[in-house]
Each structure stands twice: as C-alpha cells, then as structure tokens.
C-alpha cells in the first residue's frame, strides 16, 4: 500500500497542474535489471527477460486500474537495449574523464549468490536477498570516482528545496573532513612497498598522544606487518573480520577486538616505538585504511586501549578538567582545550589552544615531507560491477597482448546481452557472461581484427536508475540520450516524491551522474531534482495480543484492531467465542499492540487489487491521501476505506439527484459554501496537504446535502475539485452535469474572494478577566455597539447589571471585549 501512496500524490499534482494551465510531464517506467529476476532464473531456468516482462505487465495493469494519468507513450524500461544503449554511452563518458577505473578493492562477496554486493545489500553479515553468508575479499572491480565530486555534491545541497533531514543524511554520508595525512616509519619490516605507514587524521593537534597505530584487516600491508610469532593470530583475525559487514564493524556499542601485528612504527615527533595493531573498527575504504590511535581523545580508541591495556596519554586539557584525575578516569575528551604533554626536541606546543597547535604541528610535518594537509570524505568511490547476467554489459574490450581498455564506440552501441540458458556465476569471481565464449571473444573496434575479450561483469541495478528522468523527456530518440532543446524546456524535475530510503543511494548517485552529464554538456542544469517530498510509510493494521486472566490462568487472544480501546473489547469477544470462557467484568486483560511495516513474512500485506475490487479505485486513492499528512507514517485501517467510499456515495447522490438539481442561480449561502470549498481545496492541494483538501470537500458535501435545491453552478466547481482525487467518479458526475468531454483538462475553478469575507464575527466577552459569554457583531463594530450587544445577553448582564457601573472597557475589534466593573455582592 506504500507504492500507491506516492503515485496517488503525484497524480493529484499532475492533474491539478494540467487544470491550472501547465504543461505536465508525468511518466512511468521500470527499473528492471533486478537481482530477484536473476535469482529466479537460476532457480527455474526462466529467462529474466520473461520474468521481468510478466511483472511489468502486471504492475502496469494495477497502475492503470487506479486511474493514474501517466503518459504511457513515454514508458521506458532500463533493461530495454534502446534504453541501456545510453547507459553504456554515459559509462564511456565516465571512462573518458577518468571517473571510471579498475582497482583491486575489498568487496562483499556472496559465494551463494556468486556476486559482489554493495554495503547496503548486506545485513548483519548476510545477503539481503536470501540471507546467505557474505565475506570480505579483495577483487579487481570497476569503480566510479564519485569522491571527485564530493565538494560539489555537498555544497549544492544548500540550494535544493529538499527536506532538511534528507540533506543532512547526504551531508553525513559524504562526510567531508579536513585534516592531515602523515607517514610513520616502520623499520625492520621486509617488504619492498613498505617503508612508511600512511595515516589520515582530522586531529593533528593530538599527534603527541598517539600511543599505537591500527590498520584495517583488509589493508594491503597486513601480511608484511605480521611478524612470524603473530602470523597465525593475524591470519585468523583477518578471516573472522571478513565475515562482518562494515556496519557491524563500526557499531559504536560493540566490543572492540583486534590483534597485535608484531610490528612497531616510529613516532615522527618523539621517535618512540609505537605498536601496530590490526582491528576491524578501522575500515580499509576510509582514508588510508590506517589510523593513529589517540585513546585519550577518541572514544573508540579509548575503548580499544582500555580493553588491551595500551597507554593513554592526555594531550588536550579541557577548561574544567580535574588535573589530579588519571587519563583512565577521565575517559576520552574530544573537545577544545589547551595543550599538555606535547613537546619534543623539535617542537613544543604546550599551553597553546589545541586548534593553533594542530596548525603548527601540521605545518611542521609538511615542511619535513612527512605529512600534508588533506581533505577527506567518508564517501567512498562507487563499486560499479556485479558478477551477474541480468545487467548492462560494460561497453569495453581488452585487446589481446595489451593492458589497454578500449571503449566500444557509440556507433556499435547498444552492446546487447547474449542469449544463454545458464545464468549461474562462473564460480571464479567472473559473471555468467564468462560462460558465453562466442560473445566474450571479439576484436578491437579500432582495427576490426586484433583479437580481444569483452568484460564479463555487468553494471549494478543503480546504473539505469541514475538518469531515467532524462529519457522520459525524449524516450524514442535513437540519436541522442535526450534532445537538447527538450532538455532545456523540461529540466530540472519540478517535483520528486519518494521514500527516505533513497536518501543516500539513488538520490546521491543520480546527482553525481547528472553533474558529470552537466560537465560534458549533455544537460543544462547542475541538479536533477528541484523539489523533493519524502512520503511517510504506511504500516499494517494494528496487531494485538491480549492475555486474559481467567480462572487462575492466562488465555491469549490475537487479532487486528483500530486502536487500544477496541483491543480490550475484541480480546474479550475473541476469548469468549474462541475458547468458551465467560468473562466477568473485573477480570484483568493485559494487551500488547503495535503496527508493523507491511511485509509478506508478517502476513499483514493489504493487496490494492482487493481494495479496488471491494471499494473502487477512487476510494483507495482518497483514503491513502486522507489517512494523514503525506510526509508522516500512517497505519492502515480498512474501516477508513469504507468511510471514504461512503463519502463518494454521498457525493454521487448529491449530484445525481435530478429532482433537486436546478439550473437556477445559487443563493448567497450556496455561493459562499462552494467558494469556501474551492479556496480551501486549491490552497491545500498547492501545499500537498491532501488530507485537509479532502476534509474541505467532505464539509461541502455535508452542507450541500441539506440544500432543498442544488444549483449546477455550485455543483460543477465541486466536481472539478474532486477530479484530481477521485477521477473516475468525477468524470461520471461531469457527464451527469451535461458535459460531453473529459474534465481532465477543464479549467480549475477560481474562488471569488469577495464572497469569503465575513460580515460578522463571534467575539469572547470577559467580565473582570473571566469569560462570561460570546456575542456576534459586525466585523467593524464600534466599541459602544459591542458593549450594547454584550449587555443585551442575559448571561453577561447578570455580572454587570448596570452599564453605568463599568469602570473600564478593553476592546480589541474582532478579538475580545473585557468589561471591568465592581464585583456583584452575593
């Protein structure tokens, strides 16, 4: 039910904007290179293309049954070769600009699925799809250099009309930090590549407090650092760490683990030997994959040092620190302060503010070539390869006898997936395409004869969904991704409605690709989505378990309910009917109740098809918008659909009662009611406050149902207001009112503001500051008229029997009247 919610919201906006004279691009397409289709192919032998086509047809039927006004001529699918031709073209542009590259990196490898998984596809060390074990292992993979756009992705957030919470999620995900990268000598280690161990720190001021170093388990130099005595312990630890996800490893509450490598590094300031440990709370993909640990000023380092008995040296003292307390007692202090214990024969920063000391230490290191100031990001380059069949083939070849990577020219695109009957991975780290040898073997496109091999990995599902909004603009263009004039006309996207789960994945990747396309001149805007609205989740109906104390033992009952008040009654009924207990009034009932996200595993999924069958599409649309504000999480209640269905039935009876419908002019009261409705629905629809817009229409129907005659001039604006929300009924009522064409492009009604001005106002009347009654007077009533009206009210006059006794009058026109008089004696 969460899917129709967002689709209904955008359909209401699209229909409303058409009726207010705007050109509207409201398309639908299919992000169709999914892992589930491939897994189904492996299990059943059914080609993913067939599964995908079947599902797309089914989805399309459901969407059309709900009356969404999509432009189906613009329909696209990311698995269509005419579409992914341009996904492949974009990749070649990334390759040309050095933004696509290959590197051996630690990846999440799922042996059961035979593919690499993104961090977001791994939950508690298991694959999101199938719950298979996932390990970390180094593999040569395609990467996209999203980090090159880190500053632009961060800075351009400020200009977007997005929820601040979503922007903050992206800022945190990008994680820009300024610090220093420095090198520790590691003497006595026999490795040609290891003379120094590079670390990145955001706190160069704490360098004197670095008492040990930590490398990530996947750091390429772990083997070289491990001494003969520690080799087995290090190897065992690295193997254990490979089975953990990044999220598990960095969880703050988890117990710190690690192993001493046997190696020592030389402190660049003090010259002291600093032990080098391997621990999984450090990630190989952040910074250099190694850190200097300062346990006195970092919580994670403090916990690790405490667990393994490593030295803790305070170097920054806060303004309220207890000088007598030990570093162990103080814990990790991460605030500002003055420097202590920070001097050597080369440098003395004791007593300086820590920020100034950090600058001085960083400059000293840079002058001697052992460190440099550096900006770093938590954001990591995008792992852009999957060992799967069902995905976009990489448009590159590898000529025989060469290290070159040669892109396939545009004239040869799309590079289409080959036909095959085997969708299982090769098992050696290559995708299923490696089994299609006659497709893999090719020639260098530059000369047409040098033997070459194609890439056997495919792009991740994210690739096609990064730029779909552009293809909607010009979906059938064989010569360009999008026509330049059309792109300038339509971009950027005015409104994007989606769940917050896309905040740091799809939305960030789409912004990155769009900025690359901007740099190559393919688009005219720096950002793809002008305004973002995050819809709330729709939870299943509230489920309860009730435990009833009956005859000395507890009897349980389970069920669904609209709220806790109903639970108790339902629990008694269920227990009594189901278990034969006659319950006395004083018997206790303990109830646990909560609503859950809809899921097949919980069995609480509500199928839109069933609701449409029982109540109609308009009732479903209306209820999903009436449940509450679009941005909030709501709980599904089937009884609520019944209420919306009854409202639509009343609206139908209101318009279709031919005996009471008239062509006469509306009365002033009727004009005021319909204009108030139009004004409220217009204002709330503009603000995407759909629930209150529906409430305004309900209020109008309730009032108009009482009219003896129902002028068509008052009914027509209501039917038009109803159109974006309940288009099927609205079209029917429009025809009932004598119109022969659709109302989808009829002009949206405009409220006559002059009819909404109130002539009178209801005011509170106080006597000596206490509320004593209300009066209705003209909006611009003079003070004496307001007082006279108040004194004419018996319930007010009894507190001031004689107007002559009034000592003071406080009068705020349209707001309040306060009469100050001697209190009447009892």
C-alpha positions in Angstrom: 0.0 0.0 0.0 3.0 2.3 0.3 3.5 2.3 -3.5 0.1 3.7 -4.5 0.5 6.4 -1.8 3.3 8.2 -3.7 1.8 7.5 -7.1 -1.5 9.0 -6.0 0.1 12.1 -4.6 2.0 12.8 -7.8 -1.1 12.0 -9.9 -3.1 14.6 -7.9 -0.5 17.2 -8.5 -0.2 16.3 -12.2 -4.0 16.5 -12.7 -4.3 19.7 -10.8 -1.4 21.4 -12.7 -3.0 20.4 -16.0 -6.2 22.0 -14.9 -4.4 25.2 -13.9 -2.9 25.5 -17.4 0.5 24.0 -17.0 2.3 21.5 -19.4 2.8 18.4 -17.3 5.3 15.6 -17.9 4.0 12.7 -15.7 5.7 9.4 -16.9 6.1 5.9 -15.7 9.0 3.4 -16.3 10.6 0.3 -15.0 13.9 -0.1 -13.1 14.1 -3.6 -14.4 17.7 -5.0 -14.1 16.9 -6.6 -10.6 18.7 -9.3 -8.7 15.4 -11.2 -7.8 14.7 -11.8 -11.5 18.2 -13.3 -11.9 17.9 -15.5 -8.8 14.6 -16.8 -10.1 16.3 -17.5 -13.4 19.0 -19.5 -11.7 16.4 -21.5 -9.7 13.9 -22.2 -12.5 15.8 -21.6 -15.8 13.3 -18.9 -16.8 15.0 -16.1 -18.6 15.0 -12.9 -16.6 13.6 -11.1 -19.6 10.4 -13.2 -19.4 10.0 -12.8 -15.6 10.6 -9.0 -15.9 8.1 -8.7 -18.7 5.4 -10.6 -16.8 5.9 -8.5 -13.7 5.9 -5.2 -15.7 2.6 -6.2 -17.4 1.1 -6.9 -14.0 2.3 -3.7 -12.5 1.0 -1.7 -15.5 -2.4 -3.3 -15.1 -2.5 -2.3 -11.4 -1.4 1.3 -12.1 -3.9 1.7 -14.8 -6.7 0.3 -12.6 -6.0 3.1 -10.2 -6.5 5.8 -12.8 -3.0 7.3 -12.7 -2.8 9.8 -15.6 0.6 8.7 -16.9 1.8 9.5 -20.4 2.2 5.9 -21.5 3.8 7.0 -24.8 6.9 7.8 -22.7 7.2 4.4 -21.0 10.8 3.2 -20.6 12.5 0.1 -19.1 16.1 0.1 -18.0 16.5 -3.4 -19.5 15.5 -2.4 -23.0 18.6 -2.2 -25.3 17.3 1.1 -26.8 17.5 2.5 -23.2 20.7 0.9 -21.9 22.5 2.0 -25.1 22.6 5.4 -23.5 23.5 4.0 -20.0 26.5 2.4 -21.8 27.3 5.7 -23.6 27.3 7.6 -20.2 29.8 5.0 -18.9 32.1 5.7 -21.8 32.0 9.4 -20.8 32.9 8.5 -17.3 35.8 6.4 -18.7 37.0 9.2 -20.9 37.1 11.6 -17.9 39.0 9.2 -15.6 35.9 8.8 -13.5 35.6 5.0 -14.2 38.6 2.9 -13.3 39.5 -0.6 -12.2 41.0 -1.3 -8.8 41.6 -4.3 -6.5 39.4 -3.4 -3.5 37.9 -5.3 -0.6 34.4 -6.3 -1.6 31.4 -8.0 -0.1 31.4 -11.4 -1.8 28.5 -13.7 -1.5 29.5 -17.2 -2.6 25.9 -18.5 -2.7 24.8 -15.7 -5.0 28.1 -15.7 -6.8 28.3 -11.9 -6.9 29.6 -8.8 -5.2 27.1 -6.9 -3.1 27.0 -3.3 -2.1 27.3 -2.5 1.6 23.6 -1.6 1.6 22.8 -5.1 0.4 24.4 -6.8 3.4 22.6 -7.0 6.7 24.3 -8.5 9.7 26.8 -10.3 7.6 24.1 -11.9 5.4 22.9 -11.0 1.9 19.7 -9.0 1.9 18.4 -11.4 -0.8 18.3 -14.9 0.5 20.2 -14.4 3.8 23.4 -16.0 2.6 26.8 -15.5 4.3 28.8 -12.7 2.9 32.6 -12.4 3.2 35.1 -9.6 2.6 37.7 -10.4 -0.1 39.9 -8.4 -2.5 38.8 -8.4 -6.1 39.5 -6.4 -9.2 36.4 -4.3 -9.8 35.1 -1.4 -11.8 34.8 1.8 -9.7 33.3 5.2 -10.3 35.1 8.1 -8.8 32.2 9.8 -7.0 34.7 11.2 -4.5 35.9 13.6 -7.2 32.5 15.3 -6.9 32.4 15.3 -3.1 32.6 19.1 -2.6 30.1 19.8 -5.3 27.6 17.2 -4.1 27.9 18.8 -0.6 27.8 22.4 -1.5 24.9 22.2 -4.0 22.6 20.7 -1.4 22.1 24.2 0.1 20.2 25.4 -3.0 17.7 22.5 -3.1 14.1 22.5 -1.9 14.5 19.2 -0.1 13.6 18.2 3.5 16.5 19.2 5.8 16.6 15.7 7.2 17.4 14.3 3.8 20.0 16.9 3.1 21.6 16.2 6.4 21.7 12.4 5.7 23.6 13.2 2.4 26.0 15.6 4.2 26.8 12.9 6.8 27.2 10.2 4.1 29.6 12.5 2.1 31.3 13.2 5.4 33.8 15.9 4.4 36.6 16.5 6.9 39.8 18.5 6.9 43.0 17.0 8.4 46.4 15.8 7.7 47.9 12.7 6.1 51.3 11.7 7.6 53.7 8.8 7.4 55.1 6.7 10.2 58.4 4.8 9.5 58.1 1.1 10.1 61.7 -0.2 10.5 62.6 -3.9 10.2 59.7 -4.9 8.0 60.8 -6.9 5.0 58.5 -5.5 2.2 59.6 -3.5 -0.8 56.4 -1.4 -0.7 56.5 -0.7 3.0 59.0 1.9 4.2 56.3 4.1 5.8 52.7 3.6 7.0 50.4 6.4 5.9 47.6 7.5 8.2 44.9 10.2 8.0 43.8 12.2 11.0 41.4 15.1 11.5 43.2 15.9 14.8 46.9 16.6 14.1 46.8 18.5 17.4 46.7 15.1 19.2 49.8 13.6 17.5 51.8 13.6 20.7 49.0 11.5 22.3 49.2 8.7 19.6 50.2 5.6 21.5 49.6 2.9 18.9 48.5 2.5 15.2 45.7 0.4 13.8 45.4 -1.0 10.3 42.2 -2.4 8.8 42.1 -6.2 8.4 41.9 -5.7 4.6 44.9 -3.3 4.5 47.2 -4.5 1.7 50.2 -4.4 4.0 48.8 -6.6 6.8 50.8 -9.6 5.7 54.1 -7.6 5.6 53.4 -6.2 9.1 52.7 -9.5 10.7 55.7 -11.0 12.5 56.4 -14.7 12.4 55.2 -15.0 16.0 52.0 -13.2 15.3 51.3 -14.6 11.8 48.7 -17.2 12.8 46.8 -14.9 15.1 46.7 -12.1 12.5 45.6 -14.5 9.7 42.8 -15.9 12.0 41.6 -12.4 12.9 41.6 -11.2 9.3 39.5 -14.3 8.3 36.9 -13.5 11.1 36.7 -9.9 10.2 36.0 -10.8 6.5 32.6 -12.2 7.6 31.4 -8.9 9.1 29.7 -6.1 7.4 31.0 -2.5 7.6 28.0 -1.6 9.7 28.8 -4.4 12.3 32.4 -3.4 12.4 31.8 0.3 13.1 28.9 0.0 15.5 29.9 2.1 18.5 28.3 -0.2 21.1 30.1 -3.3 20.0 33.0 -4.8 21.9 36.4 -3.8 20.4 38.5 -6.7 19.0 42.0 -6.7 17.5 45.4 -8.4 17.3 49.0 -7.1 17.7 50.8 -7.5 14.4 54.3 -7.7 16.0 55.5 -4.6 14.1 56.4 -1.2 15.6 56.3 2.2 13.8 58.4 5.2 14.7 56.6 8.3 16.1 57.5 11.2 13.7 57.9 13.6 16.7 59.1 11.7 19.6 61.0 8.9 17.9 59.4 6.3 20.2 58.4 2.9 19.0 54.6 2.7 18.5 52.9 -0.8 18.3 50.9 -1.5 15.2 47.6 -3.4 15.7 45.0 -4.8 13.3 41.4 -4.2 14.3 38.1 -4.3 12.5 36.8 -0.9 13.8 39.1 0.6 11.1 37.8 0.3 7.5 40.1 -0.2 4.6 38.0 2.0 2.4 38.1 5.2 4.6 41.2 7.4 4.5 44.3 5.3 4.1 42.9 2.2 5.9 45.2 3.0 8.9 44.8 5.4 11.8 47.0 6.8 14.6 45.1 5.9 17.8 44.8 8.6 20.4 42.8 6.9 23.2 42.7 10.0 25.5 40.7 11.9 22.9 38.8 9.4 20.8 36.0 7.2 22.2 36.7 4.2 20.0 40.4 4.4 20.6 39.8 4.7 24.4 37.7 1.6 24.5 40.3 -0.4 22.5 43.2 0.8 24.6 41.3 0.0 27.8 40.4 -3.5 26.5 44.1 -4.3 25.6 45.9 -2.3 28.3 47.5 0.2 25.9 48.9 3.6 27.1 46.6 6.6 27.4 48.3 9.9 27.2 46.3 13.2 27.7 47.5 16.0 25.4 44.4 18.3 25.3 43.1 19.5 28.6 39.6 20.9 28.8 38.8 24.1 30.8 37.0 22.1 33.5 39.3 19.0 33.6 40.4 17.7 37.0 44.2 17.9 36.9 44.5 15.2 39.6 42.4 12.6 37.7 44.2 10.0 35.7 43.6 9.6 31.9 41.8 6.3 32.6 39.4 8.1 34.9 38.7 11.0 32.6 37.8 8.9 29.6 38.1 10.3 26.1 37.9 14.1 25.9 37.1 15.3 22.3 36.5 19.0 23.0 38.6 22.1 22.7 41.3 23.0 25.3 45.0 23.8 25.9 47.9 21.5 25.0 49.7 19.4 27.6 52.4 16.7 27.3 53.1 17.9 23.8 56.8 18.7 23.4 59.9 17.2 21.9 63.3 18.5 21.0 61.9 19.7 17.6 58.6 21.2 18.7 56.9 22.5 21.8 53.1 23.3 21.7 52.4 23.1 25.4 49.9 25.7 26.6 48.7 26.6 23.1 45.0 26.3 22.2 44.6 22.9 20.5 43.4 24.4 17.2 46.5 26.6 16.9 48.7 23.6 18.0 47.1 21.5 15.2 48.1 24.0 12.6 51.6 24.3 13.9 52.1 20.5 14.0 50.6 20.0 10.5 52.9 22.7 9.1 56.0 21.2 10.8 55.2 17.8 9.3 54.6 19.3 5.8 57.9 21.2 5.9 59.8 18.0 6.6 57.9 16.0 4.0 56.3 13.5 6.4 52.8 14.9 6.2 50.5 17.2 4.3 47.1 18.9 4.9 44.3 17.0 3.2 40.6 17.0 2.7 39.0 13.6 3.1 35.5 12.2 2.7 33.6 9.3 4.3 32.1 8.9 0.9 33.8 6.1 -1.0 34.2 5.5 -4.7 31.2 3.6 -6.0 31.8 -0.1 -6.6 30.3 -0.5 -10.0 30.4 -4.1 -11.1 28.3 -7.2 -10.4 29.0 -10.8 -11.3 25.6 -11.2 -12.8 24.0 -11.8 -16.2 20.9 -9.6 -15.9 22.5 -6.1 -16.1 24.0 -3.7 -18.6 27.1 -5.2 -20.3 30.2 -2.9 -20.0 30.9 -1.4 -23.4 34.7 -2.1 -23.3 37.1 -4.7 -24.8 40.5 -5.8 -23.7 42.8 -6.3 -26.8 45.0 -9.4 -26.7 48.6 -8.7 -25.6 47.8 -5.3 -24.2 46.8 -3.6 -20.9 44.5 -1.2 -22.7 40.8 -0.8 -22.0 39.1 0.2 -25.3 35.6 1.6 -25.2 33.0 0.4 -27.7 32.2 3.4 -30.0 28.7 4.9 -29.9 28.0 3.5 -33.5 28.3 0.0 -32.1 26.0 0.5 -29.1 24.0 -0.9 -27.6 26.2 -3.9 -26.7 23.3 -6.3 -26.2 23.3 -9.1 -23.7 23.9 -12.5 -25.4 21.3 -15.3 -25.3 22.2 -18.1 -22.8 20.5 -20.9 -20.9 22.9 -20.7 -18.0 22.5 -17.9 -15.5 24.8 -19.3 -12.8 28.0 -17.4 -12.0 31.2 -19.0 -13.2 32.3 -19.5 -9.6 35.8 -18.0 -10.0 34.7 -14.4 -9.5 33.5 -13.8 -13.0 29.9 -13.3 -14.0 27.8 -15.8 -16.0 28.7 -13.9 -19.2 32.1 -15.6 -19.0 30.4 -18.9 -20.0 29.2 -17.4 -23.3 32.6 -17.7 -25.0 31.4 -16.8 -28.6 30.2 -13.5 -27.2 33.2 -12.8 -25.0 35.6 -13.3 -27.9 35.6 -10.3 -30.1 38.0 -7.9 -31.9 39.4 -4.5 -31.2 36.9 -2.0 -32.6 39.7 0.3 -33.7 41.1 -2.0 -36.4 38.4 -4.7 -36.6 40.9 -7.6 -36.5 43.0 -7.7 -33.3 41.6 -10.4 -31.0 40.0 -9.0 -27.9 37.8 -10.1 -25.0 34.7 -8.4 -23.6 34.1 -7.6 -19.9 32.2 -10.4 -18.2 30.9 -8.4 -15.3 27.7 -6.3 -15.7 26.7 -2.9 -14.2 24.7 -2.7 -11.0 21.0 -2.1 -11.0 21.7 1.5 -9.9 23.1 2.4 -13.3 19.9 2.6 -15.3 18.0 4.3 -12.5 20.6 7.2 -12.3 19.3 9.0 -15.3 15.8 7.7 -16.2 14.2 11.1 -15.7 16.1 12.4 -18.7 15.0 9.7 -21.1 11.3 10.3 -20.2 11.8 13.7 -21.9 12.7 12.1 -25.2 12.2 8.4 -24.9 12.3 7.3 -28.6 15.3 9.3 -29.7 17.8 6.9 -31.4 20.5 9.6 -32.0 20.8 11.2 -28.5 20.2 10.5 -24.9 17.9 13.5 -24.9 17.3 16.3 -27.3 19.0 19.5 -26.1 16.0 21.8 -26.6 13.6 19.4 -24.9 16.0 19.0 -22.0 16.3 22.8 -21.5 12.5 23.1 -21.6 11.7 20.4 -19.0 14.7 20.3 -16.7 15.1 20.3 -13.8 12.4 18.0 -12.4 10.0 20.2 -10.5 8.7 17.6 -8.1 10.1 14.2 -6.9 8.1 12.2 -4.4 9.8 9.2 -2.9 10.7 7.4 0.3 13.5 8.4 2.6 15.2 5.1 1.9 16.6 6.6 -1.3 18.3 9.5 0.5 21.9 8.4 0.3 21.9 5.9 -2.5 19.7 6.5 -5.6 19.4 10.3 -5.0 23.2 10.7 -4.4 24.2 8.6 -7.4 21.7 10.4 -9.6 23.1 13.7 -8.5 26.6 12.5 -9.3 25.8 11.3 -12.8 23.8 14.5 -13.5 26.8 16.6 -12.6 29.0 14.5 -14.9 26.5 15.0 -17.7 26.5 18.7 -17.0 30.3 18.8 -17.3 30.2 17.0 -20.7 27.5 19.4 -21.9 24.7 16.8 -22.1 22.4 18.7 -19.7 21.8 22.3 -18.8 21.2 22.1 -15.1 23.6 21.4 -12.2 21.0 19.4 -10.2 18.3 16.9 -11.4 15.6 17.4 -8.8 14.4 20.8 -7.8 12.0 19.8 -5.1 11.9 16.6 -3.1 9.0 15.4 -0.9 9.5 12.3 1.2 6.4 10.3 1.7 5.8 8.5 5.0 5.5 4.8 5.4 2.1 3.0 5.6 2.1 0.4 8.3 -0.1 -2.6 8.5 -3.2 -2.7 10.7 -2.5 -2.6 14.4 -2.0 -6.2 15.7 -2.6 -7.1 19.3 -2.0 -10.0 21.7 -4.3 -10.0 24.7 -3.7 -12.1 27.8 -6.9 -12.6 29.9 -6.7 -13.8 33.5 -9.5 -16.3 33.5 -10.0 -18.9 36.3 -6.4 -18.7 37.6 -4.7 -18.9 34.2 -3.9 -16.6 31.3 -5.7 -17.2 28.0 -4.3 -15.4 24.9 -6.1 -13.9 22.0 -4.7 -12.3 18.8 -6.2 -10.1 16.2 -6.3 -6.7 14.4 -7.8 -3.6 15.7 -8.2 0.2 15.0 -6.9 1.2 18.4 -6.2 0.2 22.0 -9.7 1.0 23.2 -11.1 -1.5 20.8 -8.5 -4.1 21.7 -9.9 -4.8 25.2 -13.4 -5.4 23.8 -12.1 -7.5 20.9 -9.9 -9.5 23.3 -12.9 -10.4 25.5 -15.0 -11.3 22.4 -12.3 -13.4 20.8 -11.5 -15.3 24.0 -15.2 -15.8 24.9 -16.1 -17.0 21.4 -13.0 -18.9 20.6 -12.2 -20.6 23.9 -15.6 -20.7 25.6 -14.8 -18.6 28.6 -17.5 -16.4 30.2 -15.5 -13.4 31.5 -16.6 -11.4 34.5 -16.3 -7.6 34.4 -13.5 -7.4 36.9 -11.2 -9.9 35.1 -7.9 -8.3 34.0 -6.7 -8.1 30.5 -3.1 -7.2 29.5 -2.7 -6.0 26.0 0.3 -5.7 23.7 -0.4 -3.9 20.5 1.6 -2.3 17.7 1.6 -1.6 14.0 4.3 -3.1 11.7 5.6 -2.3 8.3 3.7 -4.3 5.7 5.6 -7.5 4.7 4.9 -10.9 3.4 6.7 -12.5 6.3 4.3 -10.9 8.8 1.3 -11.7 6.7 -0.1 -8.2 7.0 0.1 -7.1 3.4 -3.0 -5.5 2.0 -3.3 -6.0 -1.7 -4.5 -2.9 -3.6 -6.4 -5.2 -6.1 -8.6 -6.4 -3.3 -9.4 -2.9 -2.1 -10.2 -1.8 -5.7 -12.5 -4.8 -6.1 -14.4 -4.2 -2.9 -14.5 -0.4 -2.7 -13.3 1.0 -6.1 -10.1 2.7 -7.1 -11.3 6.2 -6.1 -12.0 5.0 -2.5 -8.4 3.7 -2.3 -6.9 6.9 -3.7 -9.0 9.0 -1.4 -8.2 7.0 1.7 -4.5 6.9 1.1 -4.5 10.7 0.9 -7.0 11.1 3.8 -5.1 9.0 6.3 -2.9 11.9 7.3 -0.2 14.2 6.0 1.7 12.8 3.1 5.1 13.1 4.9 4.0 11.2 8.0 3.9 7.5 8.8 0.3 6.2 8.9 -1.4 3.0 10.0 -3.7 1.3 7.5 -7.3 0.7 8.6 -9.7 -1.0 6.2 -12.6 0.7 8.0 -11.2 4.0 6.8 -11.6 2.9 3.2 -15.3 2.2 4.0 -15.6 5.8 5.2 -14.2 7.3 2.1 -16.4 5.0 0.0 -19.4 6.3 1.8 -18.3 9.9 1.2 -18.0 9.3 -2.5 -21.5 7.7 -2.5 -22.9 10.8 -0.8 -21.2 13.0 -3.5 -22.8 10.8 -6.2 -26.2 11.2 -4.7 -25.7 14.9 -4.2 -25.0 15.5 -7.9 -27.2 12.8 -9.4 -30.5 13.7 -7.6 -32.1 15.1 -10.8 -35.3 16.2 -9.0 -33.4 18.6 -6.7 -30.7 19.7 -9.2 -31.5 23.0 -10.8 -30.1 25.4 -13.4 -31.1 28.4 -11.2 -28.6 30.8 -9.7 -27.1 29.7 -6.4 -28.2 31.6 -3.3 -25.6 33.7 -1.4 -25.3 30.9 1.2 -24.7 28.4 -1.5 -22.1 30.6 -3.3 -20.3 31.2 -0.1 -20.1 27.4 0.6 -18.8 26.4 -2.8 -16.3 29.3 -2.9 -15.0 28.4 0.5 -14.6 24.8 -0.7 -12.7 25.8 -3.9 -10.5 28.2 -2.0 -9.5 25.6 0.6 -9.0 22.7 -1.8 -6.9 25.0 -4.0 -4.7 26.1 -1.1 -4.3 22.7 0.4 -3.6 21.0 -3.0 -0.9 23.6 -3.8 0.7 22.8 -0.4 0.3 19.0 -0.9 -1.8 18.8 2.2 -4.2 16.4 0.6 -5.9 15.2 3.7 -7.2 18.7 4.6 -8.3 19.3 1.0 -10.4 16.1 1.2 -11.8 17.3 4.5 -12.9 20.6 2.8 -14.7 18.6 0.1 -16.4 16.4 2.8 -17.5 19.6 4.6 -19.1 20.9 1.4 -20.9 17.7 0.6 -22.3 17.6 4.2 -23.6 21.2 3.8 -24.9 20.8 0.2 -26.8 17.6 1.0 -29.1 19.8 3.2 -30.0 22.2 0.4 -33.5 21.9 -0.9 -32.3 22.7 -4.4 -28.8 22.1 -5.7 -27.7 24.6 -8.4 -25.5 23.1 -11.1 -23.3 26.2 -10.9 -22.4 25.2 -7.3 -22.0 21.5 -8.1 -19.7 21.9 -11.1 -16.8 23.6 -9.2 -17.0 20.8 -6.6 -16.9 18.1 -9.3 -13.8 19.7 -10.8 -12.1 19.9 -7.3 -12.9 16.2 -6.8 -11.3 15.4 -10.2 -7.6 15.0 -9.2 -8.5 13.0 -6.1 -11.3 10.7 -7.5 -11.0 11.0 -11.2 -13.4 8.1 -12.1 -16.3 9.4 -10.2 -15.5 13.0 -11.1 -15.7 12.1 -14.8 -19.0 10.3 -14.3 -20.5 13.3 -12.4 -19.2 15.7 -15.0 -21.1 13.8 -17.7 -24.1 13.7 -15.5 -24.0 17.5 -15.4 -24.3 17.5 -19.2 -20.7 17.8 -20.4 -19.6 15.6 -23.3 -15.8 15.9 -22.9 -13.4 14.9 -20.2 -12.9 17.2 -17.3 -9.2 16.3 -17.1 -8.3 19.5 -19.0 -11.2 21.6 -17.8 -10.1 24.9 -16.2 -9.6 24.7 -12.5 -12.3 26.7 -10.6 -11.3 30.0 -9.0 -12.7 31.2 -5.8 -14.4 34.6 -5.6 -12.5 36.0 -2.6 -15.2 38.7 -2.1 -17.7 36.1 -1.2 -15.4 34.7 1.6 -15.2 38.0 3.5 -17.1 37.6 6.8 -19.6 40.4 7.6 -19.8 39.4 11.3 -17.5 37.9 13.8 -18.0 36.0 17.0 -16.2 37.5 20.0 -15.5 36.4 23.5 -16.7 38.7 26.3 -15.0 38.8 29.7 -16.1 40.5 32.9 -13.1 41.3 35.1 -11.0 39.0 33.1 -13.2 35.9 33.3 -15.0 34.5 30.2 -18.7 35.1 30.6 -20.1 34.6 27.1 -19.9 35.3 23.4 -21.5 37.9 21.1 -21.8 38.2 17.3 -21.2 41.6 15.9 -20.2 43.3 12.7 -16.6 43.0 11.8 -16.1 46.7 12.1 -18.5 47.2 15.1 -17.8 50.3 17.2 -17.0 49.8 20.9 -20.3 51.1 22.1 -22.2 48.8 19.8 -20.2 45.8 21.1 -20.9 46.8 24.7 -24.6 47.2 24.0 -24.8 43.8 22.4 -22.9 42.3 25.4 -25.2 43.9 27.9 -28.2 42.5 26.0 -27.0 39.0 26.8 -28.6 37.8 30.0 -25.7 35.5 30.9 -23.3 38.5 30.7 -25.6 41.2 32.1 -26.1 39.3 35.3 -22.5 40.1 36.2 -22.8 43.8 35.3 -26.5 44.7 36.0 -25.9 48.4 35.3 -23.8 49.6 32.4 -23.1 52.7 34.4 -21.0 50.6 36.8 -18.5 49.7 34.2 -15.2 51.3 35.2 -13.1 50.3 32.2 -13.6 48.8 28.8 -10.9 46.8 26.9 -12.0 46.3 23.3 -9.9 44.7 20.5 -12.2 44.7 17.4 -12.8 41.3 16.1 -10.9 39.7 19.1 -12.2 40.3 22.6 -14.3 42.6 24.8 -13.4 42.9 28.5 -15.6 44.8 30.9 -14.1 45.9 34.2 -16.8 46.6 36.9 -17.2 46.2 40.7 -18.0 42.6 41.5 -21.6 42.0 42.4 -22.1 41.2 46.0 -23.7 37.8 46.8 
